[in-house]
Amino acid sequence: RQAFETFYSKKSLERITKRVAFFAGKVGVTPGAIQIRNIGYRWASCLRNGDLHFHWKCLMAPLTIIDYIVVHELCHLHYRDHSDAFWNEVDKVLPDFRDRKKWLRVRGVELDL
């Protein structure tokens, strides 16, 4: 299991860093450092200082879902909550975010070793 976590962590950092760079301008933010970790039941988190942490299991998801997770966290740099204003920011970048969010809620549990 540790070998898989190490592999996915390394590959996740490469892919997620590219996706964060791609979407940061679209969201209009400058994120801090990106880390890949085991963050329990969460897919990602946005720290107050702008750093972003992503669960290593994110790489197991399809790219469209990884993009949703990335955009979700980037939008937290504008809004720290899940208010209507926050979801409006997500919608501006990913108009189909509801479908992606539903996929993650329903199928995310399958992304395990």
C-alpha positions as CSV (number, residue, x, y, z in Angstrom):
1,R,0.0,0.0,0.0
2,Q,2.8,2.4,0.9
3,A,4.4,1.9,-2.6
4,F,1.0,2.9,-4.2
5,E,0.7,6.0,-2.0
6,T,4.2,7.1,-2.9
7,F,3.6,6.5,-6.6
8,Y,0.3,8.4,-6.6
9,S,1.7,11.2,-4.5
10,K,4.5,11.8,-6.9
11,K,2.3,11.6,-10.0
12,S,-0.4,13.7,-8.3
13,L,2.0,16.5,-7.6
14,E,3.0,16.8,-11.3
15,R,-0.5,16.6,-12.6
16,I,-2.2,18.8,-10.0
17,T,0.4,21.5,-10.2
18,K,-0.2,21.7,-14.0
19,R,-4.0,21.9,-13.4
20,V,-3.6,24.5,-10.7
21,A,-1.4,26.6,-13.0
22,F,-4.0,26.2,-15.8
23,F,-7.0,27.3,-13.8
24,A,-5.5,29.9,-11.4
25,G,-5.7,32.6,-14.1
26,K,-9.2,31.7,-15.0
27,V,-10.2,32.0,-11.4
28,G,-8.2,35.1,-10.9
29,V,-6.0,34.0,-8.0
30,T,-2.4,33.2,-7.1
31,P,-2.2,30.1,-5.0
32,G,0.6,29.3,-2.6
33,A,2.4,26.1,-2.3
34,I,0.8,22.8,-3.4
35,Q,1.2,19.6,-1.4
36,I,0.0,16.1,-1.8
37,R,-0.9,14.3,1.4
38,N,-3.2,11.9,3.0
39,I,-5.8,14.4,4.3
40,G,-8.3,11.8,5.6
41,Y,-11.8,12.0,4.2
42,R,-11.3,15.3,2.3
43,W,-10.2,15.5,-1.3
44,A,-8.4,18.8,-0.8
45,S,-8.1,21.8,1.4
46,C,-7.3,25.5,1.0
47,L,-5.3,27.0,3.8
48,R,-5.7,30.7,4.9
49,N,-2.2,31.5,3.6
50,G,-3.2,30.3,0.1
51,D,-1.5,26.9,0.2
52,L,-3.4,24.0,-1.3
53,H,-3.3,20.4,-0.1
54,F,-4.7,17.6,-2.2
55,H,-5.3,14.0,-1.2
56,W,-3.0,11.6,-3.1
57,K,-6.1,9.6,-4.2
58,C,-7.2,12.5,-6.5
59,L,-5.0,11.1,-9.3
60,M,-7.3,8.1,-9.4
61,A,-10.2,10.3,-10.6
62,P,-10.8,11.2,-14.2
63,L,-9.2,14.5,-15.3
64,T,-12.6,16.3,-15.3
65,I,-13.1,15.4,-11.7
66,I,-9.5,16.5,-10.8
67,D,-10.3,19.8,-12.5
68,Y,-13.4,20.2,-10.4
69,I,-11.4,19.6,-7.2
70,V,-8.8,22.1,-8.3
71,V,-11.3,24.8,-9.3
72,H,-13.2,24.2,-6.1
73,E,-10.1,24.9,-4.0
74,L,-9.0,27.8,-6.0
75,C,-12.4,29.5,-5.6
76,H,-11.9,29.2,-1.8
77,L,-9.1,31.8,-2.3
78,H,-12.0,34.2,-3.0
79,Y,-14.6,32.8,-0.6
80,R,-13.7,30.7,2.4
81,D,-17.2,29.2,2.6
82,H,-19.7,27.4,0.4
83,S,-22.0,30.4,0.0
84,D,-23.9,31.2,-3.2
85,A,-21.1,33.6,-4.1
86,F,-18.6,30.8,-3.9
87,W,-20.6,28.4,-6.1
88,N,-21.1,31.3,-8.5
89,E,-17.3,31.5,-8.9
90,V,-17.1,27.8,-9.5
91,D,-19.9,28.0,-12.1
92,K,-18.0,30.8,-14.0
93,V,-15.1,28.4,-14.7
94,L,-17.0,25.1,-14.8
95,P,-20.6,25.5,-15.8
96,D,-21.1,21.7,-15.4
97,F,-19.6,21.6,-11.9
98,R,-22.9,20.1,-10.5
99,D,-22.4,17.0,-12.6
100,R,-18.8,16.7,-11.6
101,K,-19.6,17.3,-7.9
102,K,-22.3,14.5,-8.1
103,W,-19.8,12.1,-9.8
104,L,-17.4,12.7,-6.9
105,R,-20.1,12.3,-4.3
106,V,-21.4,9.0,-5.8
107,R,-18.3,7.4,-7.3
108,G,-15.5,9.0,-5.2
109,V,-15.7,6.2,-2.6
110,E,-14.5,3.8,-5.4
111,L,-11.2,5.6,-5.7
112,D,-9.3,3.4,-3.2
113,L,-6.6,0.8,-3.3
